[in-house]
Amino acid sequence: MNIQEYISSGIIESYVLGLASAEEKNEFEQFCRQYPEIREAREAFELLLEKQAMEQAVPPPPDLKQKIWGQINFNAPVGQTAPIGEIPQSPVARMGWLRYAVAACLVLLAGSLYWNLSLQKQNTAIRESLSSVQNDLDAAKNTIAGLEADAKVIQGNNIKMAALKGMPESPQSFATVYWDTTSKDVYLMVNNLPKPASNQQYQLWALLDGQPIDMGLLTITEKPLQLYKMKNARAAQAFAITLEKKGGNPTPEGKMYVMGNL
């Protein structure tokens, strides 16, 4: 377990502010007992909240105490005597109690405001994070849907496959052609081809009786396992890829990188 990553994940703030789920809370408390660094980080955050609440506390108006006492004295019944056995509390003691009560209320109010602001910031961050996760999830779903569609194509009963192996110009290169003998559709998967220069482009050829037939230009994308739809081939005995000038040629002029028979 990476303790620093766990501390930086926001779990401490969620736990202290009461945002953690029951499962997260139990796990966090267990880790606090197990790892002193996590416990110390929690205590440090609690002290920080307390310090900020105290620093942001607003002192009561100077006349608030007199107004409170005036209200108390006004509401007190005239001539009321203390019950037998009860010692009346002196005004000085009551004033001290009120002073601390008012200060405590103000501290709680400041702390509540601070926590509300913190929660708003956390909620905004959570919403942004959820939006980013949703976008990633949608992109992943689209990728999976594309791969599933490609898998149906290459696994068809009428599909013939040609493994195009690297030529002396690029022995490590490799590509695969899938030819539908019924629809005559041709699909190409680039397993490994060097990135061409900006003024060059790969071109696929179908070979029939030794004659090359243009099957289209290839623009390689960063998408993994991309299945490229090429031109249809009425017949073919083999396929090859050459590196041509950008825009291609009617007949191959560049060096051959891969070739394979059906």
C-alpha positions as CSV (number, residue, x, y, z in Angstrom):
1,M,0.0,0.0,0.0
2,N,1.3,3.5,-0.9
3,I,0.5,5.5,2.2
4,Q,1.3,8.9,0.6
5,E,-1.1,8.2,-2.3
6,Y,-3.8,7.1,0.2
7,I,-3.3,10.3,2.3
8,S,-3.5,12.4,-0.9
9,S,-6.6,10.7,-2.2
10,G,-8.9,13.0,-0.1
11,I,-10.1,10.2,2.3
12,I,-8.9,12.2,5.3
13,E,-11.0,15.2,4.4
14,S,-14.0,13.0,3.6
15,Y,-13.7,11.2,6.9
16,V,-13.3,14.3,9.1
17,L,-16.1,16.2,7.3
18,G,-18.4,13.1,7.5
19,L,-18.6,12.5,3.8
20,A,-17.0,9.0,3.8
21,S,-19.2,6.0,3.4
22,A,-19.5,3.4,6.1
23,E,-17.1,1.1,4.3
24,E,-14.6,3.9,3.8
25,K,-14.9,5.0,7.4
26,N,-14.2,1.5,8.8
27,E,-11.3,1.1,6.4
28,F,-9.9,4.5,7.3
29,E,-10.1,3.8,11.1
30,Q,-8.4,0.5,10.6
31,F,-5.6,2.1,8.7
32,C,-5.3,4.8,11.4
33,R,-4.6,2.1,13.9
34,Q,-2.2,0.3,11.6
35,Y,-0.3,3.3,10.1
36,P,0.9,6.1,12.4
37,E,1.4,8.4,9.3
38,I,-2.3,8.2,8.4
39,R,-3.3,8.9,12.0
40,E,-1.0,11.9,12.3
41,A,-2.3,13.3,9.0
42,R,-5.9,13.0,10.3
43,E,-5.0,14.8,13.5
44,A,-3.2,17.5,11.6
45,F,-6.2,18.1,9.4
46,E,-8.5,18.3,12.5
47,L,-6.1,20.8,14.1
48,L,-6.1,22.8,10.9
49,L,-9.9,23.0,10.9
50,E,-10.0,24.0,14.5
51,K,-7.3,26.7,14.0
52,Q,-9.0,28.1,10.9
53,A,-12.4,28.2,12.7
54,M,-10.8,30.1,15.6
55,E,-9.0,32.5,13.3
56,Q,-12.2,33.3,11.3
57,A,-14.4,33.7,14.4
58,V,-16.1,37.1,14.5
59,P,-16.0,38.8,17.9
60,P,-19.5,39.8,19.2
61,P,-20.5,43.5,19.2
62,P,-19.4,45.4,22.4
63,D,-23.0,46.1,23.4
64,L,-24.3,42.6,22.8
65,K,-23.5,41.6,26.4
66,Q,-25.5,44.6,27.8
67,K,-28.4,43.9,25.5
68,I,-28.5,40.2,26.6
69,W,-28.4,41.2,30.3
70,G,-31.0,43.9,29.7
71,Q,-33.3,41.3,28.2
72,I,-32.7,38.9,31.1
73,N,-33.3,41.6,33.7
74,F,-36.4,42.8,31.9
75,N,-37.9,39.3,31.8
76,A,-37.1,38.4,35.4
77,P,-40.2,38.5,37.6
78,V,-40.1,41.3,40.2
79,G,-39.7,40.1,43.8
80,Q,-38.9,36.5,42.8
81,T,-37.0,34.7,45.5
82,A,-34.7,31.8,45.1
83,P,-36.0,28.4,46.1
84,I,-34.9,27.1,49.5
85,G,-31.6,25.3,49.4
86,E,-30.6,26.9,46.1
87,I,-27.8,29.5,46.1
88,P,-28.6,32.3,43.6
89,Q,-25.9,32.6,40.9
90,S,-24.1,36.0,41.1
91,P,-24.4,38.4,38.1
92,V,-20.6,38.1,37.6
93,A,-20.8,34.4,37.2
94,R,-23.7,34.6,34.9
95,M,-21.9,37.2,32.8
96,G,-18.9,34.9,32.5
97,W,-21.1,32.0,31.4
98,L,-22.8,34.1,28.8
99,R,-19.5,35.4,27.5
100,Y,-18.3,31.9,26.9
101,A,-21.6,30.7,25.5
102,V,-21.7,33.5,22.9
103,A,-18.0,32.9,22.0
104,A,-18.7,29.2,21.6
105,C,-21.7,29.9,19.4
106,L,-19.6,32.2,17.2
107,V,-16.9,29.6,16.9
108,L,-19.4,27.0,15.9
109,L,-20.9,29.3,13.4
110,A,-17.5,30.1,11.9
111,G,-16.7,26.4,11.7
112,S,-20.0,25.6,10.1
113,L,-19.4,28.3,7.4
114,Y,-15.9,27.0,6.8
115,W,-17.2,23.4,6.5
116,N,-20.0,24.5,4.1
117,L,-17.4,26.3,1.9
118,S,-15.2,23.2,2.0
119,L,-18.1,20.9,1.1
120,Q,-19.1,23.2,-1.8
121,K,-15.5,23.0,-3.2
122,Q,-15.4,19.3,-2.7
123,N,-18.8,18.9,-4.4
124,T,-17.6,20.9,-7.3
125,A,-14.5,18.8,-7.6
126,I,-16.5,15.6,-7.3
127,R,-18.9,16.7,-10.0
128,E,-16.0,17.6,-12.3
129,S,-14.3,14.3,-11.5
130,L,-17.5,12.4,-12.2
131,S,-17.9,14.3,-15.5
132,S,-14.4,13.3,-16.5
133,V,-15.0,9.7,-15.5
134,Q,-18.2,9.6,-17.5
135,N,-16.4,10.9,-20.6
136,D,-13.7,8.3,-20.2
137,L,-16.4,5.6,-19.7
138,D,-18.3,6.7,-22.9
139,A,-15.1,6.7,-24.9
140,A,-14.3,3.2,-23.6
141,K,-17.8,2.0,-24.5
142,N,-17.4,3.3,-28.0
143,T,-14.0,1.6,-28.3
144,I,-15.4,-1.7,-27.1
145,A,-18.4,-1.4,-29.5
146,G,-15.9,-0.8,-32.3
147,L,-13.8,-3.7,-31.4
148,E,-16.9,-6.0,-31.1
149,A,-18.0,-4.9,-34.6
150,D,-14.5,-5.5,-36.0
151,A,-14.4,-8.9,-34.3
152,K,-17.7,-9.9,-36.1
153,V,-16.1,-8.9,-39.4
154,I,-12.9,-10.9,-39.1
155,Q,-14.6,-13.9,-37.6
156,G,-17.1,-14.3,-40.5
157,N,-17.4,-17.7,-42.2
158,N,-16.5,-16.1,-45.6
159,I,-13.3,-14.4,-44.4
160,K,-9.9,-15.4,-45.7
161,M,-6.8,-14.0,-43.9
162,A,-3.4,-13.1,-45.2
163,A,-0.5,-12.5,-42.8
164,L,1.7,-9.9,-44.3
165,K,5.2,-10.4,-43.0
166,G,8.1,-7.9,-43.0
167,M,10.4,-7.6,-46.0
168,P,14.1,-6.9,-46.0
169,E,13.4,-3.2,-45.9
170,S,11.6,-3.6,-42.5
171,P,11.8,-7.2,-41.1
172,Q,10.0,-6.3,-37.9
173,S,6.9,-5.0,-39.7
174,F,3.7,-7.0,-39.8
175,A,0.1,-6.5,-40.9
176,T,-3.0,-8.6,-41.5
177,V,-5.5,-8.5,-44.3
178,Y,-9.0,-9.9,-44.0
179,W,-10.8,-10.5,-47.4
180,D,-14.5,-11.3,-47.5
181,T,-14.9,-13.7,-50.4
182,T,-18.6,-13.0,-50.7
183,S,-18.8,-9.2,-50.4
184,K,-15.3,-8.8,-51.7
185,D,-14.6,-6.3,-48.8
186,V,-11.0,-5.9,-47.7
187,Y,-10.0,-5.0,-44.2
188,L,-6.5,-4.2,-43.0
189,M,-5.1,-4.4,-39.5
190,V,-1.7,-2.8,-38.9
191,N,0.2,-4.8,-36.3
192,N,3.5,-3.1,-36.7
193,L,4.6,-0.5,-39.3
194,P,7.1,2.3,-38.9
195,K,5.6,5.8,-38.8
196,P,6.0,7.3,-42.3
197,A,7.4,10.7,-43.0
198,S,4.9,13.6,-43.4
199,N,5.4,13.5,-47.2
200,Q,4.9,9.7,-47.4
201,Q,2.0,7.3,-47.1
202,Y,1.5,3.6,-47.1
203,Q,-0.5,2.0,-49.9
204,L,-2.1,-1.5,-50.0
205,W,-1.9,-3.6,-53.1
206,A,-3.7,-6.8,-54.1
207,L,-1.6,-9.1,-56.2
208,L,-3.2,-11.2,-59.0
209,D,-1.1,-13.1,-61.5
210,G,1.8,-11.0,-60.6
211,Q,0.0,-7.7,-61.3
212,P,-0.6,-5.1,-58.5
213,I,-4.1,-3.7,-58.0
214,D,-4.5,-0.5,-56.0
215,M,-6.4,-1.2,-52.7
216,G,-6.2,2.3,-51.3
217,L,-4.0,4.5,-49.1
218,L,-3.5,4.0,-45.4
219,T,-3.6,6.8,-42.8
220,I,-2.4,5.2,-39.6
221,T,-4.2,6.4,-36.4
222,E,-3.3,6.1,-32.7
223,K,-6.3,3.8,-32.1
224,P,-5.1,0.3,-31.0
225,L,-6.2,-2.7,-33.1
226,Q,-7.7,-0.4,-35.7
227,L,-9.4,-2.2,-38.6
228,Y,-9.2,-0.2,-41.8
229,K,-11.7,-0.6,-44.6
230,M,-9.9,-0.7,-47.9
231,K,-11.1,-0.9,-51.5
232,N,-12.9,-4.1,-52.6
233,A,-11.0,-6.8,-54.4
234,R,-12.7,-9.0,-57.0
235,A,-9.9,-11.5,-56.8
236,A,-6.5,-11.7,-55.2
237,Q,-3.7,-14.2,-54.5
238,A,-1.6,-12.1,-52.2
239,F,-1.4,-8.6,-50.6
240,A,1.5,-6.2,-50.1
241,I,2.1,-2.7,-48.6
242,T,4.6,-0.2,-50.0
243,L,5.6,3.2,-48.8
244,E,4.7,5.8,-51.5
245,K,4.7,9.5,-51.8
246,K,1.7,11.2,-50.1
247,G,-1.3,10.7,-52.2
248,G,-0.1,7.4,-53.6
249,N,0.7,6.1,-57.1
250,P,-1.2,4.2,-59.7
251,T,1.5,1.5,-59.6
252,P,3.9,0.8,-56.8
253,E,7.1,2.8,-56.9
254,G,8.2,2.8,-53.3
255,K,9.8,0.1,-51.2
256,M,7.8,-2.9,-50.1
257,Y,7.4,-3.3,-46.3
258,V,5.2,-6.3,-46.0
259,M,3.7,-9.0,-48.2
260,G,1.7,-12.2,-47.7
261,N,-0.3,-14.8,-49.6
262,L,-3.9,-15.7,-49.0
